[in-house]
């Protein structure tokens, strides 16, 4: 399957899901999900029942987590952790850039950092032209990586968020500048991924290979 070749869904399932969600949204407009979102949930959760329940759980989580107010958090000390880039990748996906060298599991508040990652995901999703693509490109830059930079809890939280509350949002995850030592870390991360997500992880070993996905010049040099 190529980067933007989407798995088919059952159109009757989509019709049924629309009808269920219309009843919910008519009673509470905050529950509204557009068709692109409904299709993502069906691809991820397979059946109408499971997709419907997953949407309700996401809506409840968004309210209790205060997603709509995350733009009010103080982000000044976190802005070197991740960034939504101004430019897109080669198929129009918004790009989230995460420099591993700026992370450490011993020098962060995991709850605060997870809230910041949710904020970053929200900002990236807002940049999607859903008629073209509703997926994201996430770039992990492992330049200057050491095992001290490896934050397993944050990675686990990101995987959970993408699976439960941002299903089918990930288009591709690029791992660039990976040093040899990362091979000792990767097996533990791979165990956290389902096969569908793992297929989206691409190890990019050269600038020529990177150009298949994005123009290298769009990557930050100030983080």
HUBELJO-V983260 format. One record per run of one state. SS is the DSSP state (H for helix, E for strand, - for the rest). FROM is the first residue (numbers start at 1). TO is the last residue. If there is no record, write none. Layout:
SS | FROM | TO
SS | FROM | TO
This chain:
- | 1 | 10
H | 11 | 27
- | 28 | 28
H | 29 | 31
- | 32 | 34
H | 35 | 45
- | 46 | 47
H | 48 | 65
- | 66 | 66
H | 67 | 72
- | 73 | 82
E | 83 | 88
- | 89 | 93
E | 94 | 99
H | 100 | 102
- | 103 | 109
H | 110 | 126
- | 127 | 135
E | 136 | 141
- | 142 | 146
H | 147 | 149
- | 150 | 151
H | 152 | 164
- | 165 | 169
E | 170 | 176
- | 177 | 179
H | 180 | 190
- | 191 | 194
H | 195 | 198
- | 199 | 200
E | 201 | 204
- | 205 | 206
H | 207 | 210
- | 211 | 215
H | 216 | 218
- | 219 | 223
